[in-house]
Amino acid sequence: MNSIRRLLHAFTAPDAPGERMVILVNSNVKMSRGKMAAQAVHAALLLRGVHHGGPVIVLGGKPGEIADMPTVVHDAGRTEVESGTLTAGARWED
């Protein structure tokens, strides 16, 4: 499988219906919430086969700033927030 097909495969839906990604953050390590979030992002990327090798920076943002990002997340509404709520965004930076 060529590298583009591998990358596309890494971002397809899980193999089993109802499968979910579980990320555990080491509770014995003292980290800020931002550092924990960044480590969770690293784990999620690696699980999906993305080895970007750079830092992950997690910051707070206003809804307008997030909405302008190329990748945004709207929550499914299964736990803490209403379905469709804009919760996060991401972009690559130099």
Buried (B, 14 or more C-beta within 10 A) or exposed (E): EEEEEEEEEEEEEEEEEEEEEEEEEEEEEEEEEEBBBBBBBBBEBEEEEEEEEEEBEBEEBEEEEBEEEEEBEEBEEEEEEEEEEBBBBEEEEE
